[in-house]
Amino acid sequence: MGLFSKDQRMYCENCGAQIARKARMLYDGISCCPKCYPTLKQEQEAQAAVRRAGVAPVITERRNGMVHQYSLYHVTCAACGKTFECRSDDRPRRYEDFEGKRYCLACWEKKEKELTVPCKACGKPISRYERRVRGKEGFCAECWLEELEQRRELFGAYEEMLLLALREKGIQALGTDLLDLAPDGQPEGYHAKEERSHGMIRLRESEYAVGAFRLRGGWFAIPASGSALRYIKPSHDGKLMEFLAESSSRTVLAAAAGAKEAYYLTEAGTVYSTDARMNEVQIFDPSERIREITEAHFTEEEMQKRVDEFLDGSIRAIDRYYYDTAAHAFFRVLADGNYYHGYDVSYPVLTKEEVLERLARRPDVIDAERLCGDGVIPLTEFVKRLPDAGNLQYQAPAEFGRGTEYL
């Protein structure tokens, strides 16, 4: 196993996801998230069997003050027959596995174009390559245009909120527009190079804009995913770029531009701006907004009927928490220890108010809109209607949280 310092490897080396230090797992010198651990373990055990057979000896070297161990092995492409050398620590790998066969990346790209998956909306077959490279979130080209139009209407309602709040402060600003955007939300005839010196991300080929605005020589977009603002063309104003880059930790619902100032609204209902008059001003309560969205789609009788169906006497998972539908009690499962040396499990009991408070820390009004549109009650509104016995002495079932129940 390689040597790691305390402040390194906070990203999974397999999938790139950010991981907390407590959740980080190490396997054969690879720092990974819990989801990737089983896959890496299986892969590394197979390579270890080859090493034990004396075919691929372990190579040890020191880089940047750390010990790295890897093996060299050969892969033969199932399509072209080409054999090439790989290292066990290659990330990303130089080949792809599919149905028990290995393909070099060039042949895999060709095969991926032949493989199809159904469109999420109409079921029309679309190539896996197109889905991976072009995005569109699993929709075919035609259905994506319909989906994008619906999202523009959804985001447009929040843009109206933002512009109304600005007018009440006497601020004149313009919202986003679709000028020079193709029907699918990509800019027509212009793609800037990726420049990360200012910390902002470019609108990539797999992302599509619901709207865009121009300010100080720059061109900026709100992606259809509702994630942070993206630039299509960077501004010459470094301070503006740094300000907009701060949206990377927030979900943006709307944006507007004045003569010199930029404004954007987040899912927390807060407006951030280069204008001191409107910076960090809250214009709506996200919890109240989710309640309004839910009540616009469901009657109280419909929601209560679903709660009654949920109460089947079993223990049900609710986000990171558990709910005993027979005892009407909320609890968590906490493990102290590790997979190899054993661990102790505790079951702290929570009140419904504590669960709601923790769920409300991650408001998602856009997700609430989508869920209600699909006939699903948002989690916070559903939990509000669950009965709570208030029994803080509740005991979870013995051994619950061990084995497949938890890990």
Secondary structure as GFF3:
##gff-version 3
##sequence-region A 1 407
A	DSSP	beta_strand	25	27	.	.	.	ID=ss1
A	DSSP	beta_strand	30	32	.	.	.	ID=ss2
A	DSSP	alpha_helix	37	52	.	.	.	ID=ss3
A	DSSP	beta_strand	58	63	.	.	.	ID=ss4
A	DSSP	beta_strand	66	76	.	.	.	ID=ss5
A	DSSP	beta_strand	83	87	.	.	.	ID=ss6
A	DSSP	beta_strand	95	98	.	.	.	ID=ss7
A	DSSP	beta_strand	101	104	.	.	.	ID=ss8
A	DSSP	alpha_helix	105	114	.	.	.	ID=ss9
A	DSSP	beta_strand	116	118	.	.	.	ID=ss10
A	DSSP	beta_strand	125	127	.	.	.	ID=ss11
A	DSSP	alpha_helix	128	134	.	.	.	ID=ss12
A	DSSP	three_ten_helix	136	138	.	.	.	ID=ss13
A	DSSP	alpha_helix	141	168	.	.	.	ID=ss14
A	DSSP	beta_strand	209	215	.	.	.	ID=ss15
A	DSSP	beta_strand	218	223	.	.	.	ID=ss16
A	DSSP	beta_strand	230	233	.	.	.	ID=ss17
A	DSSP	alpha_helix	238	245	.	.	.	ID=ss18
A	DSSP	three_ten_helix	246	249	.	.	.	ID=ss19
A	DSSP	beta_strand	252	257	.	.	.	ID=ss20
A	DSSP	beta_strand	262	266	.	.	.	ID=ss21
A	DSSP	beta_strand	270	273	.	.	.	ID=ss22
A	DSSP	three_ten_helix	276	278	.	.	.	ID=ss23
A	DSSP	beta_strand	281	282	.	.	.	ID=ss24
A	DSSP	alpha_helix	286	297	.	.	.	ID=ss25
A	DSSP	alpha_helix	300	310	.	.	.	ID=ss26
A	DSSP	beta_strand	315	318	.	.	.	ID=ss27
A	DSSP	beta_strand	321	324	.	.	.	ID=ss28
A	DSSP	beta_strand	329	331	.	.	.	ID=ss29
A	DSSP	beta_strand	334	338	.	.	.	ID=ss30
A	DSSP	beta_strand	342	346	.	.	.	ID=ss31
A	DSSP	beta_strand	349	350	.	.	.	ID=ss32
A	DSSP	alpha_helix	352	359	.	.	.	ID=ss33
A	DSSP	alpha_helix	365	373	.	.	.	ID=ss34
A	DSSP	alpha_helix	379	384	.	.	.	ID=ss35
A	DSSP	three_ten_helix	403	405	.	.	.	ID=ss36
###
